[in-house]
Amino acid sequence: MKAVKVQFKSCDNCHKVVKSNVRKCPECGKREFTDIYLEEKE
Protein backbone atom coordinates (compact mmCIF):
# COMPACT_ATOMS: atom_id res chain seq x y z
CA MET A 1 0.00 0.00 0.00
CA LYS A 2 1.36 3.36 -0.92
CA ALA A 3 -0.31 6.72 -1.03
CA VAL A 4 -0.55 8.36 -4.40
CA LYS A 5 -1.24 12.04 -4.86
CA VAL A 6 -4.05 12.53 -7.31
CA GLN A 7 -4.85 15.92 -8.74
CA PHE A 8 -8.40 17.14 -8.51
CA LYS A 9 -9.89 20.58 -8.58
CA SER A 10 -12.51 22.26 -6.53
CA CYS A 11 -15.04 24.65 -8.04
CA ASP A 12 -14.54 28.20 -6.77
CA ASN A 13 -18.28 28.80 -6.91
CA CYS A 14 -19.97 25.71 -5.44
CA HIS A 15 -16.87 23.82 -4.20
CA LYS A 16 -17.73 20.60 -5.97
CA VAL A 17 -14.63 18.45 -6.40
CA VAL A 18 -14.06 17.17 -9.94
CA LYS A 19 -11.26 15.39 -11.78
CA SER A 20 -8.50 17.62 -13.10
CA ASN A 21 -9.46 17.04 -16.76
CA VAL A 22 -12.94 18.51 -16.30
CA ARG A 23 -13.27 21.91 -18.00
CA LYS A 24 -16.64 22.98 -16.66
CA CYS A 25 -18.27 22.31 -13.31
CA PRO A 26 -21.11 19.78 -13.76
CA GLU A 27 -22.89 21.26 -10.74
CA CYS A 28 -23.06 24.99 -11.52
CA GLY A 29 -21.50 25.38 -14.98
CA LYS A 30 -18.69 27.73 -13.94
CA ARG A 31 -15.11 27.35 -15.17
CA GLU A 32 -13.14 28.73 -12.24
CA PHE A 33 -11.34 26.06 -10.27
CA THR A 34 -8.69 25.72 -7.58
CA ASP A 35 -6.28 22.79 -7.90
CA ILE A 36 -6.19 20.42 -4.96
CA TYR A 37 -4.32 17.21 -4.33
CA LEU A 38 -5.84 14.26 -2.55
CA GLU A 39 -3.95 11.21 -1.40
CA GLU A 40 -5.35 7.89 -2.47
CA LYS A 41 -4.16 4.55 -1.22
CA GLU A 42 -3.28 1.94 -3.80
PDB file of N, H, CA, C and O in Angstrom:
ATOM      1  N   MET A   1       0.836  -1.207   0.000  1.00  0.00           N
ATOM      2  CA  MET A   1       0.000   0.000   0.000  1.00  0.00           C
ATOM      3  C   MET A   1       0.865   1.249   0.000  1.00  0.00           C
ATOM      4  O   MET A   1       1.692   1.436   0.893  1.00  0.00           O
ATOM      5  N   LYS A   2       0.682   2.082  -0.972  1.00  0.00           N
ATOM      6  H   LYS A   2       0.010   1.929  -1.697  1.00  0.00           H
ATOM      7  CA  LYS A   2       1.356   3.363  -0.924  1.00  0.00           C
ATOM      8  C   LYS A   2       0.364   4.456  -1.287  1.00  0.00           C
ATOM      9  O   LYS A   2      -0.586   4.232  -2.037  1.00  0.00           O
ATOM     10  N   ALA A   3       0.595   5.607  -0.756  1.00  0.00           N
ATOM     11  H   ALA A   3       1.366   5.790  -0.147  1.00  0.00           H
ATOM     12  CA  ALA A   3      -0.309   6.720  -1.026  1.00  0.00           C
ATOM     13  C   ALA A   3       0.129   7.411  -2.312  1.00  0.00           C
ATOM     14  O   ALA A   3       1.313   7.672  -2.525  1.00  0.00           O
ATOM     15  N   VAL A   4      -0.827   7.692  -3.141  1.00  0.00           N
ATOM     16  H   VAL A   4      -1.789   7.480  -2.968  1.00  0.00           H
ATOM     17  CA  VAL A   4      -0.548   8.363  -4.404  1.00  0.00           C
ATOM     18  C   VAL A   4      -1.277   9.698  -4.391  1.00  0.00           C
ATOM     19  O   VAL A   4      -2.449   9.775  -4.024  1.00  0.00           O
ATOM     20  N   LYS A   5      -0.577  10.736  -4.793  1.00  0.00           N
ATOM     21  H   LYS A   5       0.375  10.673  -5.091  1.00  0.00           H
ATOM     22  CA  LYS A   5      -1.244  12.040  -4.857  1.00  0.00           C
ATOM     23  C   LYS A   5      -1.966  12.140  -6.192  1.00  0.00           C
ATOM     24  O   LYS A   5      -1.372  11.973  -7.257  1.00  0.00           O
ATOM     25  N   VAL A   6      -3.241  12.412  -6.109  1.00  0.00           N
ATOM     26  H   VAL A   6      -3.724  12.549  -5.244  1.00  0.00           H
ATOM     27  CA  VAL A   6      -4.053  12.528  -7.309  1.00  0.00           C
ATOM     28  C   VAL A   6      -4.551  13.958  -7.399  1.00  0.00           C
ATOM     29  O   VAL A   6      -5.036  14.522  -6.419  1.00  0.00           O
ATOM     30  N   GLN A   7      -4.427  14.539  -8.588  1.00  0.00           N
ATOM     31  H   GLN A   7      -4.033  14.080  -9.385  1.00  0.00           H
ATOM     32  CA  GLN A   7      -4.855  15.921  -8.743  1.00  0.00           C
ATOM     33  C   GLN A   7      -6.350  16.000  -9.031  1.00  0.00           C
ATOM     34  O   GLN A   7      -6.875  15.325  -9.916  1.00  0.00           O
ATOM     35  N   PHE A   8      -6.996  16.825  -8.273  1.00  0.00           N
ATOM     36  H   PHE A   8      -6.569  17.373  -7.553  1.00  0.00           H
ATOM     37  CA  PHE A   8      -8.399  17.136  -8.511  1.00  0.00           C
ATOM     38  C   PHE A   8      -8.499  18.640  -8.539  1.00  0.00           C
ATOM     39  O   PHE A   8      -7.501  19.333  -8.338  1.00  0.00           O
ATOM     40  N   LYS A   9      -9.690  19.158  -8.784  1.00  0.00           N
ATOM     41  H   LYS A   9     -10.501  18.596  -8.947  1.00  0.00           H
ATOM     42  CA  LYS A   9      -9.891  20.578  -8.581  1.00  0.00           C
ATOM     43  C   LYS A   9     -11.248  20.818  -7.965  1.00  0.00           C
ATOM     44  O   LYS A   9     -12.186  20.036  -8.121  1.00  0.00           O
ATOM     45  N   SER A  10     -11.315  21.914  -7.270  1.00  0.00           N
ATOM     46  H   SER A  10     -10.554  22.549  -7.144  1.00  0.00           H
ATOM     47  CA  SER A  10     -12.514  22.257  -6.534  1.00  0.00           C
ATOM     48  C   SER A  10     -13.093  23.532  -7.148  1.00  0.00           C
ATOM     49  O   SER A  10     -12.382  24.511  -7.372  1.00  0.00           O
ATOM     50  N   CYS A  11     -14.391  23.496  -7.411  1.00  0.00           N
ATOM     51  H   CYS A  11     -14.969  22.700  -7.229  1.00  0.00           H
ATOM     52  CA  CYS A  11     -15.036  24.651  -8.043  1.00  0.00           C
ATOM     53  C   CYS A  11     -15.033  25.850  -7.093  1.00  0.00           C
ATOM     54  O   CYS A  11     -15.427  25.736  -5.932  1.00  0.00           O
ATOM     55  N   ASP A  12     -14.584  26.993  -7.600  1.00  0.00           N
ATOM     56  H   ASP A  12     -14.264  27.085  -8.543  1.00  0.00           H
ATOM     57  CA  ASP A  12     -14.545  28.201  -6.770  1.00  0.00           C
ATOM     58  C   ASP A  12     -15.940  28.672  -6.372  1.00  0.00           C
ATOM     59  O   ASP A  12     -16.110  29.332  -5.347  1.00  0.00           O
ATOM     60  N   ASN A  13     -16.927  28.332  -7.181  1.00  0.00           N
ATOM     61  H   ASN A  13     -16.789  27.796  -8.014  1.00  0.00           H
ATOM     62  CA  ASN A  13     -18.280  28.803  -6.913  1.00  0.00           C
ATOM     63  C   ASN A  13     -19.041  27.897  -5.943  1.00  0.00           C
ATOM     64  O   ASN A  13     -19.520  28.356  -4.906  1.00  0.00           O
ATOM     65  N   CYS A  14     -19.150  26.596  -6.287  1.00  0.00           N
ATOM     66  H   CYS A  14     -18.760  26.224  -7.130  1.00  0.00           H
ATOM     67  CA  CYS A  14     -19.969  25.712  -5.442  1.00  0.00           C
ATOM     68  C   CYS A  14     -19.130  24.682  -4.687  1.00  0.00           C
ATOM     69  O   CYS A  14     -19.667  23.890  -3.912  1.00  0.00           O
ATOM     70  N   HIS A  15     -17.817  24.694  -4.911  1.00  0.00           N
ATOM     71  H   HIS A  15     -17.381  25.337  -5.540  1.00  0.00           H
ATOM     72  CA  HIS A  15     -16.872  23.822  -4.196  1.00  0.00           C
ATOM     73  C   HIS A  15     -17.047  22.333  -4.466  1.00  0.00           C
ATOM     74  O   HIS A  15     -16.632  21.497  -3.664  1.00  0.00           O
ATOM     75  N   LYS A  16     -17.658  22.009  -5.593  1.00  0.00           N
ATOM     76  H   LYS A  16     -17.995  22.689  -6.245  1.00  0.00           H
ATOM     77  CA  LYS A  16     -17.734  20.600  -5.971  1.00  0.00           C
ATOM     78  C   LYS A  16     -16.358  20.156  -6.426  1.00  0.00           C
ATOM     79  O   LYS A  16     -15.678  20.886  -7.147  1.00  0.00           O
ATOM     80  N   VAL A  17     -15.940  18.972  -6.016  1.00  0.00           N
ATOM     81  H   VAL A  17     -16.492  18.379  -5.430  1.00  0.00           H
ATOM     82  CA  VAL A  17     -14.632  18.448  -6.404  1.00  0.00           C
ATOM     83  C   VAL A  17     -14.790  17.580  -7.644  1.00  0.00           C
ATOM     84  O   VAL A  17     -15.589  16.643  -7.672  1.00  0.00           O
ATOM     85  N   VAL A  18     -14.002  17.916  -8.681  1.00  0.00           N
ATOM     86  H   VAL A  18     -13.354  18.677  -8.658  1.00  0.00           H
ATOM     87  CA  VAL A  18     -14.060  17.168  -9.936  1.00  0.00           C
ATOM     88  C   VAL A  18     -12.662  16.736 -10.342  1.00  0.00           C
ATOM     89  O   VAL A  18     -11.676  17.238  -9.802  1.00  0.00           O
ATOM     90  N   LYS A  19     -12.565  15.815 -11.285  1.00  0.00           N
ATOM     91  H   LYS A  19     -13.366  15.407 -11.724  1.00  0.00           H
ATOM     92  CA  LYS A  19     -11.261  15.390 -11.785  1.00  0.00           C
ATOM     93  C   LYS A  19     -10.574  16.542 -12.499  1.00  0.00           C
ATOM     94  O   LYS A  19     -11.231  17.463 -12.984  1.00  0.00           O
ATOM     95  N   SER A  20      -9.254  16.486 -12.561  1.00  0.00           N
ATOM     96  H   SER A  20      -8.721  15.738 -12.167  1.00  0.00           H
ATOM     97  CA  SER A  20      -8.505  17.625 -13.096  1.00  0.00           C
ATOM     98  C   SER A  20      -8.689  17.823 -14.598  1.00  0.00           C
ATOM     99  O   SER A  20      -8.307  18.870 -15.119  1.00  0.00           O
ATOM    100  N   ASN A  21      -9.264  16.848 -15.313  1.00  0.00           N
ATOM    101  H   ASN A  21      -9.575  15.997 -14.889  1.00  0.00           H
ATOM    102  CA  ASN A  21      -9.458  17.038 -16.756  1.00  0.00           C
ATOM    103  C   ASN A  21     -10.817  17.641 -17.095  1.00  0.00           C
ATOM    104  O   ASN A  21     -11.131  17.849 -18.267  1.00  0.00           O
ATOM    105  N   VAL A  22     -11.628  17.925 -16.068  1.00  0.00           N
ATOM    106  H   VAL A  22     -11.373  17.757 -15.116  1.00  0.00           H
ATOM    107  CA  VAL A  22     -12.943  18.511 -16.302  1.00  0.00           C
ATOM    108  C   VAL A  22     -12.786  20.011 -16.563  1.00  0.00           C
ATOM    109  O   VAL A  22     -12.105  20.710 -15.812  1.00  0.00           O
ATOM    110  N   ARG A  23     -13.421  20.500 -17.631  1.00  0.00           N
ATOM    111  H   ARG A  23     -13.974  19.933 -18.241  1.00  0.00           H
ATOM    112  CA  ARG A  23     -13.272  21.907 -17.999  1.00  0.00           C
ATOM    113  C   ARG A  23     -14.339  22.788 -17.357  1.00  0.00           C
ATOM    114  O   ARG A  23     -14.105  23.963 -17.073  1.00  0.00           O
ATOM    115  N   LYS A  24     -15.511  22.202 -17.134  1.00  0.00           N
ATOM    116  H   LYS A  24     -15.701  21.248 -17.364  1.00  0.00           H
ATOM    117  CA  LYS A  24     -16.641  22.985 -16.656  1.00  0.00           C
ATOM    118  C   LYS A  24     -17.320  22.240 -15.513  1.00  0.00           C
ATOM    119  O   LYS A  24     -17.540  21.031 -15.595  1.00  0.00           O
ATOM    120  N   CYS A  25     -17.643  22.949 -14.471  1.00  0.00           N
ATOM    121  H   CYS A  25     -17.464  23.931 -14.404  1.00  0.00           H
ATOM    122  CA  CYS A  25     -18.270  22.310 -13.310  1.00  0.00           C
ATOM    123  C   CYS A  25     -19.637  21.716 -13.680  1.00  0.00           C
ATOM    124  O   CYS A  25     -20.504  22.427 -14.187  1.00  0.00           O
ATOM    125  N   PRO A  26     -19.828  20.413 -13.426  1.00  0.00           N
ATOM    126  CA  PRO A  26     -21.111  19.784 -13.756  1.00  0.00           C
ATOM    127  C   PRO A  26     -22.251  20.279 -12.862  1.00  0.00           C
ATOM    128  O   PRO A  26     -23.425  20.157 -13.213  1.00  0.00           O
ATOM    129  N   GLU A  27     -21.896  20.829 -11.726  1.00  0.00           N
ATOM    130  H   GLU A  27     -20.943  20.928 -11.442  1.00  0.00           H
ATOM    131  CA  GLU A  27     -22.895  21.262 -10.745  1.00  0.00           C
ATOM    132  C   GLU A  27     -23.468  22.638 -11.091  1.00  0.00           C
ATOM    133  O   GLU A  27     -24.685  22.815 -11.128  1.00  0.00           O
ATOM    134  N   CYS A  28     -22.590  23.605 -11.344  1.00  0.00           N
ATOM    135  H   CYS A  28     -21.601  23.461 -11.314  1.00  0.00           H
ATOM    136  CA  CYS A  28     -23.063  24.989 -11.517  1.00  0.00           C
ATOM    137  C   CYS A  28     -22.676  25.599 -12.869  1.00  0.00           C
ATOM    138  O   CYS A  28     -23.133  26.691 -13.207  1.00  0.00           O
ATOM    139  N   GLY A  29     -21.829  24.896 -13.647  1.00  0.00           N
ATOM    140  H   GLY A  29     -21.458  24.009 -13.373  1.00  0.00           H
ATOM    141  CA  GLY A  29     -21.502  25.379 -14.985  1.00  0.00           C
ATOM    142  C   GLY A  29     -20.388  26.415 -15.056  1.00  0.00           C
ATOM    143  O   GLY A  29     -20.080  26.910 -16.140  1.00  0.00           O
ATOM    144  N   LYS A  30     -19.779  26.751 -13.923  1.00  0.00           N
ATOM    145  H   LYS A  30     -20.030  26.349 -13.042  1.00  0.00           H
ATOM    146  CA  LYS A  30     -18.688  27.727 -13.938  1.00  0.00           C
ATOM    147  C   LYS A  30     -17.378  27.063 -14.359  1.00  0.00           C
ATOM    148  O   LYS A  30     -17.258  25.838 -14.354  1.00  0.00           O
ATOM    149  N   ARG A  31     -16.400  27.893 -14.723  1.00  0.00           N
ATOM    150  H   ARG A  31     -16.497  28.888 -14.727  1.00  0.00           H
ATOM    151  CA  ARG A  31     -15.114  27.353 -15.170  1.00  0.00           C
ATOM    152  C   ARG A  31     -13.944  27.783 -14.303  1.00  0.00           C
ATOM    153  O   ARG A  31     -12.789  27.627 -14.698  1.00  0.00           O
ATOM    154  N   GLU A  32     -14.231  28.321 -13.129  1.00  0.00           N
ATOM    155  H   GLU A  32     -15.170  28.448 -12.808  1.00  0.00           H
ATOM    156  CA  GLU A  32     -13.137  28.731 -12.245  1.00  0.00           C
ATOM    157  C   GLU A  32     -12.896  27.640 -11.210  1.00  0.00           C
ATOM    158  O   GLU A  32     -13.795  27.261 -10.459  1.00  0.00           O
ATOM    159  N   PHE A  33     -11.665  27.145 -11.188  1.00  0.00           N
ATOM    160  H   PHE A  33     -10.935  27.452 -11.798  1.00  0.00           H
ATOM    161  CA  PHE A  33     -11.337  26.059 -10.268  1.00  0.00           C
ATOM    162  C   PHE A  33     -10.073  26.359  -9.486  1.00  0.00           C
ATOM    163  O   PHE A  33      -9.253  27.176  -9.904  1.00  0.00           O
ATOM    164  N   THR A  34      -9.921  25.698  -8.354  1.00  0.00           N
ATOM    165  H   THR A  34     -10.588  25.034  -8.014  1.00  0.00           H
ATOM    166  CA  THR A  34      -8.694  25.721  -7.581  1.00  0.00           C
ATOM    167  C   THR A  34      -8.154  24.297  -7.560  1.00  0.00           C
ATOM    168  O   THR A  34      -8.880  23.360  -7.227  1.00  0.00           O
ATOM    169  N   ASP A  35      -6.876  24.131  -7.915  1.00  0.00           N
ATOM    170  H   ASP A  35      -6.287  24.892  -8.185  1.00  0.00           H
ATOM    171  CA  ASP A  35      -6.282  22.794  -7.899  1.00  0.00           C
ATOM    172  C   ASP A  35      -6.092  22.303  -6.474  1.00  0.00           C
ATOM    173  O   ASP A  35      -5.658  23.046  -5.594  1.00  0.00           O
ATOM    174  N   ILE A  36      -6.428  21.032  -6.264  1.00  0.00           N
ATOM    175  H   ILE A  36      -6.781  20.428  -6.979  1.00  0.00           H
ATOM    176  CA  ILE A  36      -6.186  20.418  -4.960  1.00  0.00           C
ATOM    177  C   ILE A  36      -5.582  19.038  -5.199  1.00  0.00           C
ATOM    178  O   ILE A  36      -5.749  18.453  -6.269  1.00  0.00           O
ATOM    179  N   TYR A  37      -4.902  18.544  -4.225  1.00  0.00           N
ATOM    180  H   TYR A  37      -4.766  19.019  -3.356  1.00  0.00           H
ATOM    181  CA  TYR A  37      -4.316  17.207  -4.330  1.00  0.00           C
ATOM    182  C   TYR A  37      -4.843  16.355  -3.203  1.00  0.00           C
ATOM    183  O   TYR A  37      -4.812  16.754  -2.038  1.00  0.00           O
ATOM    184  N   LEU A  38      -5.327  15.182  -3.553  1.00  0.00           N
ATOM    185  H   LEU A  38      -5.353  14.858  -4.499  1.00  0.00           H
ATOM    186  CA  LEU A  38      -5.837  14.258  -2.549  1.00  0.00           C
ATOM    187  C   LEU A  38      -4.995  12.999  -2.590  1.00  0.00           C
ATOM    188  O   LEU A  38      -4.592  12.543  -3.660  1.00  0.00           O
ATOM    189  N   GLU A  39      -4.733  12.444  -1.427  1.00  0.00           N
ATOM    190  H   GLU A  39      -5.061  12.815  -0.558  1.00  0.00           H
ATOM    191  CA  GLU A  39      -3.953  11.211  -1.398  1.00  0.00           C
ATOM    192  C   GLU A  39      -4.877  10.016  -1.464  1.00  0.00           C
ATOM    193  O   GLU A  39      -5.840   9.914  -0.704  1.00  0.00           O
ATOM    194  N   GLU A  40      -4.575   9.114  -2.379  1.00  0.00           N
ATOM    195  H   GLU A  40      -3.793   9.197  -2.996  1.00  0.00           H
ATOM    196  CA  GLU A  40      -5.346   7.890  -2.474  1.00  0.00           C
ATOM    197  C   GLU A  40      -4.439   6.717  -2.205  1.00  0.00           C
ATOM    198  O   GLU A  40      -3.282   6.701  -2.623  1.00  0.00           O
ATOM    199  N   LYS A  41      -4.966   5.742  -1.508  1.00  0.00           N
ATOM    200  H   LYS A  41      -5.906   5.756  -1.168  1.00  0.00           H
ATOM    201  CA  LYS A  41      -4.163   4.552  -1.217  1.00  0.00           C
ATOM    202  C   LYS A  41      -4.326   3.543  -2.341  1.00  0.00           C
ATOM    203  O   LYS A  41      -5.431   3.314  -2.832  1.00  0.00           O
ATOM    204  N   GLU A  42      -3.213   2.946  -2.741  1.00  0.00           N
ATOM    205  H   GLU A  42      -2.315   3.132  -2.342  1.00  0.00           H
ATOM    206  CA  GLU A  42      -3.282   1.941  -3.804  1.00  0.00           C
ATOM    207  C   GLU A  42      -3.406   0.563  -3.210  1.00  0.00           C
ATOM    208  O   GLU A  42      -3.477  -0.422  -3.946  1.00  0.00           O
TER     209      GLU A  42
END
